[in-house]
Amino acid sequence: MNIVILAAGMGRRMKSALPKVLHQICGKPMICHVFEAIAPFKESDIIVVVPPNGTEIENTVRQFAHTKLKPKFAIQEKPLGTGDALRSAVPLLKINKPTLILFGDVPLLSNQSLKRFAKNFAKNSCFRILTTKIEKPKGYGRIIRNIRKEILSIREEADASTKERRIMEIFAGPMLINTKVLKGLIQEIKQNNKQNEFYLTDLVAKAVKNNLAISSLELEDSQEILGVNTIKQKLEAEVILSQKKIEFYLEKGLQIKDPNNFNLRGDIKFKANVSIDTGCVFDGEINLGKNVEIGPYTILKNVNIEDNVRVDAFSVIEESEIKKNSTVGPFARLRNGVVVGENCRVGNFVEIKNSVIGSSTKASHLSYIGDAEIGKDVNIGAGAITCNYDGKDKHKTTIEDNVFVGSNTSLVAPIKIKKGATIGAGSCITIDAPAKSLNVGRAKQTTIKNWKKN
């Protein structure tokens, strides 16, 4: 099968410099959701139609995980409508395969619906369209049928009569057509409409004129065909997709305590007995082991959390990993590739960036750990920080096993604290600490007796 994805629309109504199909829905660009929908069609030839400045779209598509289909790209030189966009792709189509036409700004269409739509096409039809019925069809092309219910045409909203605008059956977007037929019909469409554009939907009337029967499949879930042209529609699509995912995860046993107050912008993989409290935001790829507890108002983005981990309230964890039997939070922040080992404790108001924390290590409160490698059985006292930035470059802190770092300590990187060393509270350490040594770097206390305040 040939699959053409029309992605050349500028999306001016989005009021954004970002190409419309790259606006994110639940953590992924819209066009990537379309690629997920066509994932079952593994032997297909994919052509994505982009605008002349569509490099950003091309790069996104190439990087997306499901693009093992190795798409090709066609450029629509001028914005002359969907029919003209399809015409740009025609030279790349293989004549011996049918062509499926999709829109890059329709992100909710499921692969199950597409499989039903494509089933037995070659045997039963040379031209098929997907339709649905909605109560408020404003903005969509109406399906015009004769008294025998045969499809005659698709009338775009701008060109529809008052009577036609009352029709509730609409064109859902996808078309499936014999490629030889397509190559003939595409030459017949004209710009004879109020928008002065080449309409893709005019292919239907041209096919009828050439005595070709148009078959259709009615989509039961009309939400799947929601097109995204405005920020409002983008938010509507995100809510719909998020709710569908949440319902799916609930059925699979994920314990979401407040489904109506859970913001899901990505995908979750989880094991048994996982609970998520109210107000959480999940973005990107989330992996949760068994017996994981996520406290209220926690933000997770692209994280891997192993078995028996508890993340307490108001923690923010991004691009990080937490090993088994550890606890994090409340009010903790992990970012930029942090790995927290097994049986660790990362407490309240602790920030860790780009660091590896060994097993059974504790940083229980009020610490900053950046660009560090910390061994096992280390204690990081309250208020201890790694001074990793000199105003120009970042530097590494290495803390080996069984080190005790006292409260209110500054470790000025680059620095190494060797195995078994102790750092006295209130110290500023600028020189490497030898193994099993006590290191104190602070001014001697001065006491002035009988001091009188002003």
N, C-alpha and C positions, 0 to 999 in steps of 0.2 A: 504493500500500500504506500502511496505518496501521502504525506501529511503536511499541509501548508498551515502555518501559524501566522496570522496577520498581526504584526506588532509595530507597524510604522506610524500609528496615530501619535500626534504630538501631545494630546491631553491638555489642551489649553485651559479647560475648565478646572483642572486640578490646581491651577495657580502655582505651579512649581517648575523649577528648571530640570528636575529629575524626569526622565522619560516615564510615561504613564505606566507601562508594563513592569517597571522596576520598583514601583511603590509596593511596600511590603504589606502582606496580609498574613497574620499569624506567624510572623518571623521570617517569611520568605517572599521574594519578589513575586508579583502576580504571575508572570510568565513561567516561573518555576512550578507553580501549582498546575498549570496547563501541561507541563512536561510530566508531572506525576500522573495526570489523567491518561496520558498516552503511553505510559510505561509498559502496559501489556502488549503493545504492538511492536515487538522487538525487531522484527524484520523489515520495518518500514524505512522509507527514505524521508527525512525531515527537512523541510525548507522553511526558514523563518524570514518573513519579509520585514525589513527594517528601513528607517529613514536614512538619508545620506550621512547624517552624523550619528549613526547607530552603533558606533564602536563599543560603547558602554553596555548596550544590550547584548551584543555579540559576546563580549567577555563574560558577562553574567551567565549566559546560556552555556558557554563552554565549560565554565567552572562548576556548574550545578551537577550534583551526583548522578542524576538520572540521564545525563547527556551521553551515555554510552552509545546512544543512537547516532552520534556524530552528525549533527545538523549542518546543513549548508545554509547560506544566507543570500537573499536576493534584496536588491535595493529599489525602493520606490522613490524615484527621483523627485517627483512633485506630488503634493498631497491632493490627488484628484479623486479620492474615494476608494471604497473597499474593492470595487471591481477592478480599478486600475492597480491596486496593490496585488490582487491575485494575478493579474496579467504579468506583473514583474516576475512572478515565480514560474510561470508556464514553461519557459525554456528549460527549466531544471527538472520537469516532471518526466517520469518514465511512462511511456505510452501504454505499456502492457499491464499497468497497475491502476486500480481505481484511486481517486484522490479525495482525501478527507480534508475539509477546510474548517479551521477553528480560529477563534479570536483570542489574542493574547491578553485581553482585558476582561475575560470571563473566567475567574479563578476557581469557581465552586463546582464546576462540572466534574462528576466522578468518573473513574475508569469503568465502574459497573455500567453506568448509563451509556458510555461510549461503546462498550462491548456489545450491549444490546442493540445499539444503533447500527453497528457495522455487521451484525450477524446475518449471514446468508445474503449479503448485498449482491454479489456477482450473479447469483442464481435468479434473483427475483426482481431486479430493477437496474436501471442505468442512471437514475437520479433520485436521491432520497434527501429529505430535509427533516430536521428535528423541530417539533413544535411543542407548545404548552399553552395552558389557559390560565390567565390571571385576571383578577377583578379590576385592577387598575392598569390597563395596558399602555398608558401614555408613554410615548417615547419609543415604542417598539413597532416593528413592521407587522402589519396584520395579514393573516392568511385569508386570501380571497378564494372561495370555492363556488362551484356551480350547484345547481339543484341536486345533482347526483353526488355531491360531496367531493367531487374531483377538484384538485388544486389547480387554480388558473394563474395565480400570481401572488407576489408578496408586495403589499403597498406600504411604503415608508410613511411614517407619521406626517411628515411635512407635505406629502402629496396625497394623503388620504382625504376622502370626502367625509362629511359629517356622519353619514350612515356607516361608512367603513370604519370610522374611529370607534364605533360602538361594538365592533367585533372584539371578542375577548381571546380568541385563539391567535397567538403570536408566533413569529419566527424565533426560535430559540438560539440560532447562531450556526450550529454545525450543518454542513452540507457534505454529502457523499455522492460523487459523480464519476461516471466513466470518463477516463482522461481524454480519450479520443473525442467524445462528445463535448467535453469542456473546452478543448482547444478550438472547436468549431464555434461554440456559442459565445465564447469570450470576445470574439471579434465583432459580434453583432450588437453588443450593448453600447448605448450612446449616453450623452450627457443631457438628455432631454427631461430635466427635472428642475425643481426650484432651487436645489443646492448646486446645480451645474457640475455634478459629479458623476462618475461611473459607479452605479450601484451594483454590488454583488448580487443583491436580491433580484435584479432584472434578469438574471440567468433563468429563473423559473418561468417567467412569461415567454422568454425566447424559446425555451424547451417546449412549452405548450404549443407555441406557434409552429414548431417543427414536428408536431404530432408525437412528442415524447411524453409518456406518462410520468407523473411525479408521485412517488410514494412518500409516506411520512410516518414518523413514530412520535407519539405524544408522550412527553416527559411528565411523569406524575408529580415529581417534586419541582415545582416552578422556581424555588429558591436557587437551584443549581445554575440557572441561566442569568443570574443577576450580573449585568454589565457594570463595570466601574468606570465612571467618567468624572466623578466629583469626589471631594474628600468625604462628603456625607455618605455617598454610596460605598466608598472604601471602608468606612467604619461599619456600615450595615453588613458588608460582606464578612468583615472580621468577626463581628458578633455571631453571625450565622455559622461560620466555620468553627469558631471556638466552641459554641454550644454543641455542635454535632460531635466534635472530638471529646468534649467532656462527657456527653451521654455514652459514647463508645467506651471510654475509660471506666465509667461507673459500672457498666455492664460487665467489664472484665475484672472488676473487684477492687479498683482504686478507691480508697476511702477519702472522698473530697467532702469535707464537713460543711462547706457552704458553697455549693455549685454556682449560685447566683452572684457570688462575690469572689470569683476565681478568674484571673485574667490569664488565659492560655494563648501564647503567641508562638508556640512551637510544637514539638512532639515529645511524648513521654514514653520511655521504656521502663517497666517496673516489675518487681517481684512481689511475693506475697506480703500481706499485712503492712502496706504503706499507707500512711495517713497524711493529709494536707489540710492545714487549718485555714481559717478565713483570711481573705485579703491578699493572698499570694499572687505573684506575677512570675510566670514561667516563660522564658524566651529561648528559642533555639532548640538544641538537642539536649534532653534531660534524661539521665539514666539513674534509676533509684533501686538500690538493693532491697532485700527483705527487711522488714521491721524498721524501716526508715520513718522518722517523724519529722515533718516540716512544720515549724511553728508559724503563728499568724504574722501576716504582713512581711513575709520573706520574699526576696527577689532572687531568682535563679536564672542564670543565662549560660548555656553550654557547659553543664557540669556533669560530673560522674560521682555519685555517692554510693559507697558500698554498704554492706549489711550492718544493721544495728547502729546506725548513726542518727543522732538527734541534732537538728538545727533549730535553735530557739528564735524567738520573735525578733522581727525587724533586722534580720541579717541580710546582707547583699553579697552574693557569691557569683562570680563571673569567670568563665574560662578556667575552671579549677577542678580539683579532684580531692575527695575526702575518703580515706581508707576506713576499714571496719572499726566499729566500736568506739568511735570518736564523738565528741560533742562540740558544737560550734554555737556561739552566741550566748545571750541575745546581743543585738547591736554590733555584730562582728562584720568585717568586710574582708573578703578574699578576692583577689583579682590577678589577671595577667599570669596564668599558668602556675598557680599555687598547687602544691601537693601536700596534703596533711596526712601523716602516717597513721597507723593503727593505734587505738587507745590514747589518742591525744585529747587535749582540752584547749580549745581556743575560746576565750571568754568574752565578756562584754567590753565593747570599745577597744577591740584589738583589730588592727588593720595589717594584713599580710599581702605583699605584692611580690610576684616573680620569685618565689622562694620554695624550698623543699624542707618540710618539717619531719624529722624522724619520729619513730614510734615512741609512745609513752612520754612525749614531751608536753609541757604545759606552758601556755601563755594566758593566764587567767583573766587579766584585766589591764586596760589602759596602756597598750604597747603598739609600737610601729615596727614591723619587720619587713625590710625591703631588700631585694637582691641578695638573699641570704641562703646558706645551706646549713641546716641545723641538724645535729645528730639525734640519737635516741636518749631518753631519760634526762632531758634538759629542762631546767626550770628558768623561765623568763619572768622576772619580777615585775610588779606593777610599775608602770611608768618607764620601763626600759625601752630604748629605741636604738635602731641601727641608723647611723648617720651616713647614708649611702651616696649623697649627692654633694659634690664640691663646688657647685655653681656652673660646671661645664660638663662633667662626666659622672656616670653612675659607677659605683665600686662595690665589690662583693665582700660580704661578711661570712666567715666560716666559723661555726661553733661545733666542736666535736662532742662525742658522747659524754654523758654524766657531768655536764657543766652546770654550775649554779650561777645565774646572773641576778644580782640583787636589785632591789627596787630603785627607780629613778636613776638608771644607769644609761650613759651614752657610749655606744661603741662606734668609733670613728673609722669608717672603712677607707681603704682596704685593710682588713684586720683578720687575724685568726686567734681563736680562743681554743687552746688545745685540750685534749681529753682530761676530764676530771678537775679542771680549773674552777676557781671560785672568784667571782667579781663582787667586791664589796659594794654595798648600797651607796648611791649618790656619787659613784665614780664616773669620770670621763676617761675612757680607755683609748689610747692612741697607738699603743705598742702591742705587738702580739703577746699573748699570755701563755707561758709554758704550761705543760701538763702538770696537774696536781699542785698548782701554785695558788696562792692567795694574792689577788691584785686589787690595790686600792689607789685610786687617783682622785684625790679631793684635797682641798685646802684644810689645814689644821684648824680645828675649832678654837675660836677666841671667846673667852667669857669675861665680860666687864661687870664687876659686882656693883651693887647699889646704883644701878642705872636709873636715871630719872627721865621720863618722857616729857617732851615739851608740852 
